[in-house]
Amino acid sequence: MLTDIAEGLAARGWSVTAIASRRTYDGDGALLPESETINCVEVHRIGTTGFGRSSLTGRAADYLSFYRAARHAARRHVRPGDIAVVKTDPPLLSVATGGTLRRKGARLVHWLQDIYPETATALGIRLPFVSLLKKRRNRSLETAGHIVAISEGMKSRLIAQGIDPDSITVLPNFADEEAIRPLPRLENPLRSEWGFGEDDFVIGYSGNLGRAHDIDTMLGAAEQLRDDERFKFLFVGGGYLRTRLDEEARRRELTNIVTRPYQPRSELNQSLALPDIHWISLRPELEGLIMPSKLYGVAAAGRPVIMVGDPEGDIGRIIRGHEFGLTVVPGDAKGFAETVRRFAGAPAEAKRFGSNARAYIENHAPRRTILCGWDELLKRIA
């Protein structure tokens, strides 16, 4: 999404520079070039430690090294009058870099993909000086030119913290609706390549499986469906819970769970269109703090959604309001399994839900519309 926004703004005449890490998201040890120009976007990559995401201590060290290098890069590349869009990976990046950016004369926009330190607290991660971190975070938001939240629930969380609602614009995440399109299941070459038969009913998950997600409900459903050879669970991606998923599948002898690594962007359409339905999850205590963006790719592929989480949360309301998904509460493995059977036994209903999902993307979260929103916001700030 950052790539699409950056390249889209560059195509509209903006001069766009990105400051990012040299390390890859999946932590495979590879280092990307220090600088290059990609589709008119000037990219500068900074060196950080590479302990990876497997431990909190190592991740914290990586974050601290990024903060320091990002401040140095900002001093080198940011000029007076620039608009600096600060994201939230690593967390609290606005706190770490805001002072440097303001001293350079930049106007700040905070693009919040999540809200810290509340996210860490909800995940049971003990952080020192939480109250101080919140105060500093709020101060960095209050002194920013503008804030972009990715859901209405997130905006409500910010207002509850005392942030001026007039400073907040909701620009949801999105999918590339032109590159990701519905693909008939039997016309997808990846389906046979990955060993799925014509009669298999595939329940998919695509992307990061992290601490904010629930896998126990899905595992319980896979156990209940294990004796029906039609049902296959496909996980594509990585994340903190990926190892546990593999371990539990082996321990429970769940041969109906198939895993694959992250796929190249060029293969994303086939990968997302392979499952007959997708499942998404978010722990209820994280509503308004995180909004799983995988929803948009699934909807663009025209597939129904099973949401494991809060029915009244952001995703629950979207899939219910636009009639392209159903929600089960965490722990309801029986309800998950019954929902899978319902879609498998009612192909006309599944097709209708899939069509509704595609219509939602085209009408409410297409890339072109979100890009226009960003362009208009930045013009107002400029």
Secondary structure, DSSP 4 states (H G I P E B T S, - for coil): -HHHHHHHHHHTT--EEEEEESB-TT--S-B--SEEEETTEEEEEE------SSSHHHHHHHHHHHHHHHHHHHHHH--TT-EEEE--SSTTHHHHHHHHHHHTTPEEEEEESB-TTHHHHHTT---TTHHHHHHHHHHHHHTSSEEEESSHHHHHHHHHTT--GGGEEE----B-TTTS----GGG-HHHHHTT--TT-EEEEEEEE--TTS--HHHHHHHHHTTT-TTEEEEEEEE-TTHHHHHHHHHHTT-TTEEEE----GGGHHHHHHSSSEEEEE--GGGBTTB--THHHHHHHTT--EEEES-TTSHHHHHHHHTTSEEEE-TT-HHHHHHHHHHHHH-HHHHHHHHHHHHHHHHHH-BHHHHHHHHHHHHHHH-
